[in-house]
Amino acid sequence: MSTAMSERRLEFSQTMGVMRRLMTLVLPLRWSIAATLTLGIATVGASVGLMGTAAWLITTAALHPSIADLQIAIVGVRFFGVSRGVFRYSERLLSHELTFKLLAGLRVWFIESLAPLAPARLLDRSVGDLLDRAVSDIEALQSFIIRVLSPPLVALAVGLGIGCFMAWFSVGAAATFALFFILAAVVVPAATWVWAHAEGRSSTISRSRLGDAVVDFVQGMPELLAFNGSQSHRAKIDTLRKELARAEHHAAMTDAVTTGAGVLLTHLAAVAILIITIPQVRSGNLSGVMLAVLCLAAVAAFEAATPLPQAARFLHQQVASAARLFEILDAQPTVFSPAEPSTTAWNEPGEQSPSLIFRNLSHTYPGTTRPAISGLNLEVGAGARVAIVGPSGAGKTTLAHLAQRFWDPEAGQVLIGGIDIRQLDLDNLRRSIGLVSQNTSLFCGTIKENLLMAQPSASTSELQAACRYAALESTLSELPEGLDTWIGEQGQRLSGGQRQRLSVARTLLQKPAVLILDEPTAQLDGPTASALLQQIFQAFEGTTTLHITHRLVEMENYDAIVVLDKGRMVQQGTHSDLVTRDGLYRRLWEAEHSMW
């Protein structure tokens, strides 16, 4: 029992911590929230006024008074009837606008917080999981204000107001109302909270796992079909779907029971108030007209308590969704922009491409023990072209990662133009480095949209010029829609060579100061690889270039070749020099060319 209580206290403490953080996110909308609360209270107040005034009018009219005595009540019924609709419409309008503002703010906050974490802090996260957090979890939080925050505050204001009004005429009736209102507004939601203890988290996790499985199925469909695994994966999706359906069924049952409990308490309150007030009418301490007014006003006031059980259930889901978002965003980025970054001049028109220097560089990736790079010293002179070769796992790609500050090295420095890259603004640094890799990231859109990512202000003539330099012009002429051709997910409607050329054209538009080629020809045949490299060399003539490759193609066109093995530099020189000396480079050269 003590263990269960400790766990429950811990969960409550964690929930309160998440709630405090959520409150900081909605704090900028506090005035809109206050206006929404005011309209919500006014709406329920108008409902109570309508019911109470109507009860007074009907019961008084039964006594056949002068019509003049009823005029105020008649006007009151009309006023409350009209104002209730106006308040409700205004409250819905403002609350939905508030919801959209919150949703937009949450999305911007999440993406801005997520971007600095890539890629180092996101390596252990699947695309489907991140997508579910960015979409479903944020959408779950959009109703935090109108479904979780507002209802308790509206209920508190209405309960106190109606309780004081009833106490003016009958303390017993007010006490009876307070008892049943507390049951409906506090006890039933608390019971819902306990009942839905595991529901919110299980529903969120089931939805996330289902989304992850669906994304895997869509992205891996060719492989699943090739290995006859689509049936088993569909069975997995169906199992996850059933888990989510069970969680949603449990939620529906919770709503049904709590709604029924609320209706029952409302009617029991009406009966109890009648039992309390009828003797007071008989004794003359309360008029019969006011009996009807108090009874129906109390019934109308329960409108404020009706949403609270659902709010308690939603709170579980939204705390679970918020905790999933905070779990990602609580990770600290591995790199930061300096408070006062150094200024650079190499991006200015006419400026020479800067040098790229790796000085005493050592780095070990988190979770591993063997250094990826150890004690490396390498200088790529301004405008020079250097190739980095070596077997898989030699540390070649690590150099590209460190040059772009995806990680900071454990020891040593990376300098561009003589400036330590840790002294540069991250955005400026990454704009200065162009990357053409073997895994070109193309977005589902047109060729033009993918090119404009590098230079949003580029004109059509500039786009066409970049395509011409990247030898993509003939491809565009064969496409009926030219630059407006839809290329599909990851550019699947293009060949491998066309995707790489599109990546080159995009990098040309970026106008980088330093170019890094990370296995750009890995998926191409020999002649195509040679042709693409020649086009890159021509397009980026005079740009400091670091080419990371395991394919020894066009090696004679490099100013220097650096051979890495197990994170260390084992050879350096030109192709003609290295191929004549006994060493790793000659063995790699002979192994590759013996296959042709």
ROSE-200161 format. One record per residue (C-alpha): residue in one letter; x, y, z. Coordinates in nm, 2 decimals, padded with zeros to 4 digits, always signed. Example, Ala and Ser with C-alpha at 12.3 -4.5 7.8 and 13.67 -1.06 7.14 Angstrom:
BEGIN
   residu        X        Y        Z
        A   +01.23   -00.45   +00.78
        S   +01.37   -00.11   +00.71
***
This chain:
BEGIN
   residu        X        Y        Z
        M   +00.00   +00.00   +00.00
        S   +00.28   +00.24   +00.09
        T   +00.45   +00.17   -00.24
        A   +00.13   +00.24   -00.43
        M   +00.08   +00.56   -00.24
        S   +00.44   +00.67   -00.31
        E   +00.39   +00.60   -00.68
        R   +00.07   +00.80   -00.68
        R   +00.23   +01.09   -00.50
        L   +00.52   +01.08   -00.75
        E   +00.29   +01.08   -01.04
        F   +00.09   +01.37   -00.89
        S   +00.41   +01.56   -00.84
        Q   +00.52   +01.49   -01.20
        T   +00.17   +01.60   -01.33
        M   +00.19   +01.93   -01.14
        G   +00.54   +01.98   -01.28
        V   +00.41   +01.93   -01.64
        M   +00.11   +02.16   -01.56
        R   +00.34   +02.44   -01.44
        R   +00.54   +02.41   -01.76
        L   +00.22   +02.42   -01.97
        M   +00.11   +02.73   -01.79
        T   +00.43   +02.90   -01.89
        L   +00.35   +02.82   -02.25
        V   +00.00   +02.97   -02.24
        L   +00.10   +03.27   -02.02
        P   +00.15   +03.50   -02.33
        L   -00.22   +03.44   -02.41
        R   -00.34   +03.54   -02.06
        W   -00.55   +03.83   -02.16
        S   -00.73   +03.63   -02.43
        I   -00.78   +03.35   -02.17
        A   -00.92   +03.60   -01.92
        A   -01.17   +03.72   -02.19
        T   -01.27   +03.36   -02.27
        L   -01.32   +03.29   -01.90
        T   -01.53   +03.60   -01.86
        L   -01.75   +03.50   -02.16
        G   -01.78   +03.15   -02.02
        I   -01.90   +03.27   -01.68
        A   -02.14   +03.51   -01.85
        T   -02.28   +03.23   -02.07
        V   -02.36   +03.01   -01.77
        G   -02.48   +03.31   -01.57
        A   -02.72   +03.40   -01.86
        S   -02.85   +03.04   -01.85
        V   -02.91   +03.06   -01.48
        G   -03.07   +03.40   -01.52
        L   -03.29   +03.27   -01.80
        M   -03.41   +02.97   -01.60
        G   -03.46   +03.17   -01.28
        T   -03.64   +03.46   -01.45
        A   -03.86   +03.22   -01.65
        A   -03.95   +03.03   -01.33
        W   -04.04   +03.35   -01.16
        L   -04.25   +03.47   -01.46
        I   -04.44   +03.15   -01.50
        T   -04.51   +03.10   -01.13
        T   -04.61   +03.46   -01.08
        A   -04.83   +03.47   -01.39
        A   -05.02   +03.17   -01.24
        L   -05.13   +03.41   -00.96
        H   -05.29   +03.64   -01.22
        P   -05.12   +03.97   -01.13
        S   -05.13   +04.29   -01.33
        I   -04.94   +04.27   -01.65
        A   -04.73   +04.56   -01.53
        D   -04.59   +04.34   -01.26
        L   -04.46   +04.10   -01.52
        Q   -04.30   +04.35   -01.75
        I   -03.95   +04.34   -01.59
        A   -03.95   +03.96   -01.59
        I   -04.06   +03.95   -01.95
        V   -03.78   +04.18   -02.05
        G   -03.55   +03.98   -01.84
        V   -03.64   +03.65   -02.01
        R   -03.58   +03.82   -02.35
        F   -03.25   +03.97   -02.23
        F   -03.11   +03.65   -02.09
        G   -03.23   +03.44   -02.38
        V   -03.06   +03.67   -02.63
        S   -02.75   +03.74   -02.43
        R   -02.70   +03.37   -02.36
        G   -02.67   +03.31   -02.74
        V   -02.45   +03.62   -02.79
        F   -02.22   +03.52   -02.50
        R   -02.20   +03.16   -02.62
        Y   -02.12   +03.26   -02.97
        S   -01.86   +03.51   -02.86
        E   -01.71   +03.26   -02.62
        R   -01.68   +02.99   -02.89
        L   -01.54   +03.24   -03.14
        L   -01.28   +03.37   -02.90
        S   -01.19   +03.03   -02.76
        H   -01.14   +02.88   -03.11
        E   -00.92   +03.18   -03.21
        L   -00.73   +03.12   -02.88
        T   -00.70   +02.75   -02.97
        F   -00.55   +02.83   -03.31
        K   -00.31   +03.08   -03.16
        L   -00.20   +02.82   -02.90
        L   -00.17   +02.55   -03.17
        A   +00.05   +02.77   -03.39
        G   +00.26   +02.88   -03.10
        L   +00.32   +02.52   -02.98
        R   +00.42   +02.41   -03.33
        V   +00.66   +02.70   -03.37
        W   +00.80   +02.64   -03.02
        F   +00.85   +02.27   -03.08
        I   +01.02   +02.31   -03.42
        E   +01.24   +02.59   -03.29
        S   +01.34   +02.38   -02.99
        L   +01.38   +02.06   -03.19
        A   +01.61   +02.21   -03.47
        P   +01.91   +02.27   -03.24
        L   +01.90   +01.91   -03.12
        A   +01.96   +01.76   -03.47
        P   +02.13   +01.54   -03.54
        A   +02.32   +01.45   -03.23
        R   +02.03   +01.43   -02.99
        L   +01.78   +01.27   -03.23
        L   +01.98   +00.96   -03.34
        D   +01.78   +00.73   -03.12
        R   +01.44   +00.86   -03.23
        S   +01.25   +00.72   -03.52
        V   +01.08   +00.94   -03.78
        G   +00.74   +00.81   -03.70
        D   +00.79   +00.88   -03.33
        L   +00.90   +01.24   -03.39
        L   +00.62   +01.29   -03.64
        D   +00.36   +01.17   -03.39
        R   +00.50   +01.41   -03.12
        A   +00.51   +01.70   -03.36
        V   +00.15   +01.64   -03.49
        S   -00.07   +01.43   -03.25
        D   +00.08   +01.54   -02.92
        I   +00.07   +01.90   -03.01
        E   -00.29   +01.87   -03.14
        A   -00.38   +01.71   -02.81
        L   -00.26   +02.02   -02.63
        Q   -00.45   +02.26   -02.85
        S   -00.76   +02.21   -02.63
        F   -00.57   +02.26   -02.30
        I   -00.73   +02.60   -02.24
        I   -01.09   +02.53   -02.34
        R   -01.12   +02.18   -02.21
        V   -00.88   +02.17   -01.91
        L   -00.80   +02.52   -01.78
        S   -01.13   +02.71   -01.83
        P   -01.40   +02.46   -01.70
        P   -01.27   +02.45   -01.34
        L   -01.24   +02.83   -01.32
        V   -01.59   +02.88   -01.47
        A   -01.74   +02.62   -01.24
        L   -01.57   +02.78   -00.93
        A   -01.71   +03.13   -01.02
        V   -02.06   +03.00   -01.10
        G   -02.07   +02.78   -00.79
        L   -01.98   +03.06   -00.56
        G   -02.21   +03.31   -00.73
        I   -02.52   +03.08   -00.73
        G   -02.44   +02.96   -00.38
        C   -02.43   +03.32   -00.24
        F   -02.76   +03.40   -00.43
        M   -02.94   +03.10   -00.28
        A   -02.80   +03.17   +00.07
        W   -02.97   +03.51   +00.05
        F   -03.31   +03.34   +00.05
        S   -03.24   +03.00   +00.21
        V   -02.93   +02.88   +00.38
        G   -03.05   +02.52   +00.37
        A   -03.11   +02.53   +00.00
        A   -02.77   +02.69   -00.05
        A   -02.60   +02.42   +00.16
        T   -02.78   +02.14   -00.03
        F   -02.68   +02.30   -00.36
        A   -02.32   +02.33   -00.25
        L   -02.31   +01.96   -00.14
        F   -02.43   +01.83   -00.48
        F   -02.23   +02.08   -00.68
        I   -01.91   +01.97   -00.50
        L   -02.00   +01.61   -00.57
        A   -02.05   +01.69   -00.94
        A   -01.76   +01.94   -00.97
        V   -01.50   +01.78   -00.74
        V   -01.57   +01.42   -00.65
        V   -01.68   +01.29   -00.99
        P   -01.39   +01.45   -01.17
        A   -01.15   +01.31   -00.90
        A   -01.30   +00.97   -00.95
        T   -01.26   +01.01   -01.33
        W   -00.90   +01.11   -01.27
        V   -00.83   +00.79   -01.08
        W   -01.03   +00.57   -01.32
        A   -00.85   +00.72   -01.62
        H   -00.51   +00.68   -01.44
        A   -00.36   +00.45   -01.70
        E   -00.59   +00.54   -01.99
        G   -00.43   +00.87   -02.09
        R   -00.08   +00.74   -02.11
        S   -00.17   +00.41   -02.28
        S   -00.38   +00.59   -02.54
        T   -00.10   +00.83   -02.62
        I   +00.16   +00.55   -02.64
        S   -00.07   +00.32   -02.85
        R   -00.13   +00.61   -03.09
        S   +00.24   +00.68   -03.11
        R   +00.33   +00.31   -03.18
        L   +00.06   +00.28   -03.44
        G   +00.18   +00.59   -03.62
        D   +00.54   +00.47   -03.61
        A   +00.44   +00.13   -03.75
        V   +00.24   +00.30   -04.03
        V   +00.53   +00.53   -04.13
        D   +00.76   +00.23   -04.13
        F   +00.52   +00.04   -04.35
        V   +00.49   +00.32   -04.60
        Q   +00.86   +00.40   -04.62
        G   +00.96   +00.04   -04.63
        M   +00.70   -00.09   -04.86
        P   +00.93   -00.20   -05.14
        E   +01.15   -00.40   -04.90
        L   +00.85   -00.55   -04.73
        L   +00.71   -00.66   -05.06
        A   +01.05   -00.80   -05.18
        F   +01.09   -01.00   -04.86
        N   +00.73   -01.10   -04.83
        G   +00.70   -00.92   -04.50
        S   +00.40   -00.70   -04.57
        Q   +00.15   -00.95   -04.42
        S   +00.33   -00.97   -04.09
        H   +00.37   -00.59   -04.07
        R   +00.00   -00.54   -04.15
        A   -00.07   -00.79   -03.86
        K   +00.15   -00.57   -03.63
        I   -00.04   -00.26   -03.74
        D   -00.38   -00.44   -03.68
        T   -00.26   -00.54   -03.33
        L   -00.16   -00.18   -03.24
        R   -00.49   -00.06   -03.39
        K   -00.68   -00.29   -03.16
        E   -00.48   -00.16   -02.86
        L   -00.57   +00.19   -02.95
        A   -00.94   +00.10   -03.00
        R   -00.95   -00.06   -02.65
        A   -00.80   +00.26   -02.50
        E   -01.06   +00.47   -02.68
        H   -01.34   +00.24   -02.58
        H   -01.23   +00.27   -02.22
        A   -01.24   +00.65   -02.27
        A   -01.59   +00.64   -02.41
        M   -01.71   +00.43   -02.12
        T   -01.56   +00.68   -01.88
        D   -01.74   +00.96   -02.05
        A   -02.07   +00.77   -02.05
        V   -02.05   +00.69   -01.68
        T   -01.94   +01.04   -01.57
        T   -02.20   +01.21   -01.79
        G   -02.47   +00.99   -01.63
        A   -02.34   +01.07   -01.29
        G   -02.35   +01.44   -01.36
        V   -02.71   +01.42   -01.48
        L   -02.81   +01.21   -01.18
        L   -02.65   +01.45   -00.94
        T   -02.83   +01.74   -01.11
        H   -03.17   +01.59   -01.06
        L   -03.09   +01.47   -00.71
        A   -02.99   +01.82   -00.62
        A   -03.33   +01.95   -00.76
        V   -03.52   +01.69   -00.55
        A   -03.31   +01.77   -00.24
        I   -03.36   +02.14   -00.27
        L   -03.74   +02.08   -00.30
        I   -03.73   +01.87   +00.01
        I   -03.55   +02.14   +00.20
        T   -03.75   +02.44   +00.07
        I   -04.11   +02.31   +00.07
        P   -04.13   +02.32   +00.45
        Q   -04.00   +02.67   +00.44
        V   -04.28   +02.77   +00.20
        R   -04.54   +02.61   +00.43
        S   -04.40   +02.80   +00.72
        G   -04.41   +03.13   +00.53
        N   -04.03   +03.18   +00.54
        L   -04.00   +03.14   +00.16
        S   -04.24   +03.23   -00.11
        G   -04.36   +02.96   -00.36
        V   -04.23   +03.17   -00.64
        M   -03.88   +03.17   -00.50
        L   -03.90   +02.79   -00.45
        A   -03.93   +02.75   -00.83
        V   -03.66   +03.01   -00.89
        L   -03.41   +02.85   -00.65
        C   -03.47   +02.50   -00.78
        L   -03.44   +02.58   -01.15
        A   -03.15   +02.82   -01.10
        A   -02.96   +02.54   -00.92
        V   -03.04   +02.30   -01.21
        A   -02.91   +02.55   -01.46
        A   -02.59   +02.61   -01.26
        F   -02.49   +02.24   -01.30
        E   -02.41   +02.33   -01.66
        A   -02.08   +02.46   -01.53
        A   -02.00   +02.13   -01.36
        T   -02.08   +01.91   -01.66
        P   -01.75   +01.95   -01.85
        L   -01.53   +01.88   -01.54
        P   -01.51   +01.50   -01.55
        Q   -01.42   +01.51   -01.92
        A   -01.16   +01.78   -01.83
        A   -01.01   +01.54   -01.58
        R   -00.98   +01.27   -01.84
        F   -00.84   +01.51   -02.10
        L   -00.59   +01.62   -01.84
        H   -00.44   +01.27   -01.83
        Q   -00.40   +01.26   -02.20
        Q   -00.26   +01.61   -02.23
        V   -00.01   +01.56   -01.94
        A   +00.11   +01.25   -02.12
        S   +00.14   +01.43   -02.45
        A   +00.31   +01.73   -02.29
        A   +00.55   +01.50   -02.11
        R   +00.64   +01.33   -02.44
        L   +00.72   +01.67   -02.59
        F   +00.92   +01.78   -02.29
        E   +01.11   +01.45   -02.30
        I   +01.25   +01.54   -02.64
        L   +01.30   +01.91   -02.58
        D   +01.46   +01.87   -02.23
        A   +01.77   +01.73   -02.41
        Q   +02.04   +01.99   -02.43
        P   +02.19   +02.07   -02.77
        T   +02.54   +01.95   -02.81
        V   +02.65   +02.28   -02.98
        F   +02.56   +02.64   -02.93
        S   +02.61   +02.97   -03.11
        P   +02.85   +03.19   -02.92
        A   +02.71   +03.50   -02.74
        E   +02.93   +03.73   -02.95
        P   +03.01   +03.54   -03.28
        S   +03.31   +03.64   -03.50
        T   +03.24   +03.82   -03.82
        T   +03.33   +03.67   -04.16
        A   +03.40   +03.81   -04.50
        W   +03.43   +03.50   -04.72
        N   +03.06   +03.51   -04.82
        E   +03.10   +03.85   -04.98
        P   +03.11   +03.87   -05.36
        G   +03.47   +03.85   -05.49
        E   +03.61   +03.71   -05.17
        Q   +03.85   +03.41   -05.19
        S   +03.73   +03.08   -05.06
        P   +03.87   +03.03   -04.71
        S   +04.10   +02.75   -04.59
        L   +03.97   +02.45   -04.39
        I   +04.20   +02.33   -04.11
        F   +04.17   +02.03   -03.87
        R   +04.42   +02.08   -03.59
        N   +04.50   +01.80   -03.34
        L   +04.15   +01.67   -03.39
        S   +04.01   +01.38   -03.17
        H   +03.65   +01.27   -03.13
        T   +03.46   +00.98   -02.99
        Y   +03.09   +00.94   -03.05
        P   +02.86   +00.91   -02.74
        G   +02.80   +00.54   -02.65
        T   +03.12   +00.42   -02.81
        T   +03.47   +00.36   -02.68
        R   +03.68   +00.37   -03.00
        P   +03.78   +00.71   -03.12
        A   +03.63   +00.80   -03.46
        I   +03.91   +01.05   -03.52
        S   +04.24   +01.06   -03.32
        G   +04.51   +01.33   -03.34
        L   +04.43   +01.44   -03.69
        N   +04.61   +01.73   -03.85
        L   +04.50   +01.84   -04.19
        E   +04.50   +02.16   -04.39
        V   +04.29   +02.22   -04.70
        G   +04.43   +02.54   -04.84
        A   +04.21   +02.82   -04.98
        G   +04.07   +02.70   -05.31
        A   +04.24   +02.36   -05.28
        R   +04.07   +02.03   -05.36
        V   +04.15   +01.75   -05.11
        A   +04.02   +01.39   -05.11
        I   +03.97   +01.19   -04.79
        V   +03.98   +00.81   -04.86
        G   +03.99   +00.50   -04.65
        P   +03.80   +00.19   -04.56
        S   +03.45   +00.20   -04.40
        G   +03.47   +00.32   -04.04
        A   +03.80   +00.51   -04.09
        G   +03.64   +00.84   -03.97
        K   +03.59   +01.01   -04.31
        T   +03.22   +01.12   -04.25
        T   +03.31   +01.23   -03.90
        L   +03.52   +01.51   -04.05
        A   +03.21   +01.64   -04.24
        H   +03.01   +01.62   -03.91
        L   +03.27   +01.81   -03.72
        A   +03.32   +02.07   -03.99
        Q   +02.94   +02.15   -03.98
        R   +02.94   +02.14   -03.60
        F   +02.69   +01.86   -03.57
        W   +02.92   +01.77   -03.28
        D   +03.21   +01.95   -03.12
        P   +03.54   +01.76   -03.10
        E   +03.66   +01.62   -02.77
        A   +04.00   +01.77   -02.85
        G   +04.15   +02.00   -03.11
        Q   +04.00   +02.26   -03.34
        V   +03.83   +02.30   -03.68
        L   +03.91   +02.64   -03.84
        I   +03.77   +02.81   -04.14
        G   +03.97   +03.10   -04.27
        G   +04.17   +03.08   -03.96
        I   +03.87   +03.12   -03.73
        D   +03.77   +02.84   -03.49
        I   +03.42   +02.74   -03.60
        R   +03.30   +02.75   -03.24
        Q   +03.34   +03.13   -03.26
        L   +03.10   +03.15   -03.55
        D   +02.72   +03.18   -03.55
        L   +02.58   +02.83   -03.63
        D   +02.35   +02.96   -03.91
        N   +02.63   +03.15   -04.07
        L   +02.87   +02.85   -04.04
        R   +02.62   +02.61   -04.21
        R   +02.53   +02.86   -04.48
        S   +02.90   +02.88   -04.55
        I   +02.94   +02.51   -04.60
        G   +02.78   +02.34   -04.90
        L   +02.72   +01.96   -04.87
        V   +02.65   +01.71   -05.15
        S   +02.61   +01.37   -04.99
        Q   +02.52   +01.01   -05.10
        N   +02.19   +01.04   -04.92
        T   +02.05   +01.35   -05.09
        S   +01.75   +01.48   -04.89
        L   +01.49   +01.59   -05.14
        F   +01.14   +01.70   -05.04
        C   +00.81   +01.60   -05.19
        G   +00.75   +01.89   -05.42
        T   +00.87   +02.03   -05.75
        I   +01.22   +02.07   -05.87
        K   +01.18   +02.45   -05.83
        E   +01.07   +02.42   -05.47
        N   +01.37   +02.20   -05.38
        L   +01.61   +02.45   -05.55
        L   +01.45   +02.75   -05.37
        M   +01.54   +02.60   -05.03
        A   +01.90   +02.71   -05.09
        Q   +01.81   +03.06   -05.22
        P   +01.44   +03.16   -05.17
        S   +01.49   +03.48   -05.36
        A   +01.65   +03.32   -05.67
        S   +01.49   +03.41   -06.00
        T   +01.39   +03.16   -06.27
        S   +01.70   +03.25   -06.47
        E   +01.93   +03.18   -06.17
        L   +01.76   +02.84   -06.12
        Q   +01.81   +02.75   -06.48
        A   +02.17   +02.86   -06.47
        A   +02.23   +02.64   -06.16
        C   +02.07   +02.35   -06.34
        R   +02.29   +02.42   -06.65
        Y   +02.61   +02.41   -06.44
        A   +02.50   +02.09   -06.27
        A   +02.43   +01.93   -06.61
        L   +02.06   +01.90   -06.53
        E   +01.95   +02.12   -06.82
        S   +01.90   +01.82   -07.06
        T   +01.68   +01.65   -06.80
        L   +01.47   +01.96   -06.76
        S   +01.42   +01.98   -07.14
        E   +01.28   +01.63   -07.14
        L   +01.03   +01.70   -06.86
        P   +00.70   +01.85   -06.99
        E   +00.67   +02.08   -06.68
        G   +01.04   +02.17   -06.65
        L   +01.12   +02.33   -06.31
        D   +00.76   +02.27   -06.20
        T   +00.79   +01.89   -06.24
        W   +00.67   +01.70   -05.93
        I   +00.95   +01.47   -05.81
        G   +00.77   +01.27   -05.55
        E   +00.88   +01.16   -05.20
        Q   +01.26   +01.18   -05.17
        G   +01.27   +01.25   -05.55
        Q   +01.17   +00.90   -05.64
        R   +01.06   +01.01   -05.98
        L   +01.42   +01.10   -06.06
        S   +01.71   +00.86   -06.13
        G   +02.00   +00.84   -05.89
        G   +02.22   +01.06   -06.11
        Q   +01.94   +01.32   -06.15
        R   +01.89   +01.34   -05.78
        Q   +02.26   +01.40   -05.72
        R   +02.27   +01.66   -06.00
        L   +01.97   +01.83   -05.84
        S   +02.16   +01.84   -05.51
        V   +02.46   +01.99   -05.69
        A   +02.24   +02.26   -05.84
        R   +02.09   +02.34   -05.50
        T   +02.43   +02.37   -05.35
        L   +02.54   +02.60   -05.63
        L   +02.25   +02.83   -05.54
        Q   +02.37   +02.83   -05.19
        K   +02.71   +02.98   -05.30
        P   +02.91   +02.81   -05.02
        A   +03.25   +02.92   -04.92
        V   +03.36   +02.56   -04.85
        L   +03.23   +02.25   -05.03
        I   +03.21   +01.91   -04.87
        L   +03.14   +01.61   -05.09
        D   +03.04   +01.30   -04.88
        E   +03.03   +01.00   -05.11
        P   +02.82   +01.18   -05.37
        T   +02.89   +00.91   -05.63
        A   +02.84   +00.60   -05.41
        Q   +02.52   +00.49   -05.58
        L   +02.63   +00.56   -05.93
        D   +02.82   +00.35   -06.19
        G   +03.17   +00.43   -06.28
        P   +03.12   +00.65   -06.60
        T   +02.83   +00.84   -06.44
        A   +03.04   +00.90   -06.12
        S   +03.33   +01.03   -06.32
        A   +03.10   +01.26   -06.53
        L   +02.93   +01.40   -06.22
        L   +03.26   +01.47   -06.04
        Q   +03.39   +01.65   -06.35
        Q   +03.07   +01.87   -06.35
        I   +03.11   +01.94   -05.98
        F   +03.48   +02.04   -06.02
        Q   +03.39   +02.27   -06.31
        A   +03.09   +02.42   -06.12
        F   +03.29   +02.48   -05.80
        E   +03.62   +02.59   -05.96
        G   +03.81   +02.78   -05.70
        T   +03.60   +02.67   -05.40
        T   +03.78   +02.50   -05.11
        T   +03.66   +02.13   -05.15
        L   +03.69   +01.83   -04.92
        H   +03.58   +01.51   -05.09
        I   +03.51   +01.22   -04.87
        T   +03.49   +00.90   -05.07
        H   +03.57   +00.53   -05.07
        R   +03.56   +00.51   -05.45
        L   +03.89   +00.61   -05.61
        V   +03.75   +00.80   -05.91
        E   +03.92   +01.10   -06.07
        M   +04.19   +01.09   -05.80
        E   +04.44   +01.26   -06.03
        N   +04.23   +01.58   -06.01
        Y   +04.30   +01.64   -05.64
        D   +04.57   +01.87   -05.50
        A   +04.62   +01.62   -05.22
        I   +04.48   +01.28   -05.10
        V   +04.46   +01.19   -04.73
        V   +04.43   +00.83   -04.63
        L   +04.25   +00.75   -04.30
        D   +04.24   +00.42   -04.12
        K   +04.08   +00.37   -03.78
        G   +04.06   +00.75   -03.72
        R   +04.42   +00.82   -03.80
        M   +04.60   +00.97   -04.10
        V   +04.82   +00.70   -04.24
        Q   +04.92   +00.85   -04.57
        Q   +04.91   +01.19   -04.75
        G   +05.02   +01.29   -05.10
        T   +04.91   +01.31   -05.46
        H   +04.76   +01.02   -05.66
        S   +05.07   +00.97   -05.87
        D   +05.28   +00.96   -05.55
        L   +05.06   +00.73   -05.34
        V   +04.98   +00.48   -05.61
        T   +05.35   +00.41   -05.66
        R   +05.42   +00.36   -05.29
        D   +05.34   +00.05   -05.09
        G   +05.06   +00.13   -04.85
        L   +04.69   +00.14   -04.78
        Y   +04.61   +00.37   -05.07
        R   +04.77   +00.14   -05.33
        R   +04.59   -00.16   -05.19
        L   +04.26   +00.02   -05.21
        W   +04.34   +00.13   -05.56
        E   +04.43   -00.22   -05.67
        A   +04.13   -00.38   -05.50
        E   +03.89   -00.13   -05.67
        H   +04.04   -00.14   -06.02
        S   +04.08   -00.52   -06.02
        M   +03.70   -00.54   -06.04
        W   +03.69   -00.35   -06.37
***
